[in-house]
Amino acid sequence: MTTQAPIETIRKSVTVAIPASRAFVVFTDEISTWWPLDSHSYGGEKTTMAVVEGREGGRVYEVQSDGTEADWATVTEWDPPNGFTLDWKIWPSEVEVRFIEQNGSTRVELEHRGWERAGDGAEAMRDNYAGGWEFVLGKLVAKAA
């Protein structure tokens, strides 16, 4: 049996000029208002919304214009307004997002880890996601401004 060597965790951090309680709601309940659905979804331009079911065991999924749903993740930890953890289905791995309030603003910290679960091609996909998360979190910052 071979064991895949650890693949570096993606760590991204942005600051939004809103309290943690609001940043958590914007990230989760209002995800469709800022997530780049046309470029960061299964359905592309056909994707009309994203949904985060706010509870452990909840789904994170997209809805396309014809009603088709496609799962992105399952919520494994739910701790509003401090953060949440997802079992990422798009590419088998884990995503954790934390919200740390600092003087009325919030640092949003994202870790995408566990790439070894994905097997062949995981390193290349990890590199792709590193830039993708930067783009996505930039959209969050713009929404929170």
Buried (B, 14 or more C-beta within 10 A) or exposed (E): EEEEEEBEBBEBEBBBEBBBEBBBBBBBEBBBEBBEBEEBBBBEEBBBBBBBBBEEEBBBBBBBEEEEEBEBBBBBEBEBBBBBBBBBBBBBBBBBBBBBBEEEBBBBBBBBBBBBBBEEEBBEBBEEBBEBBEEBBBBBBEBBE
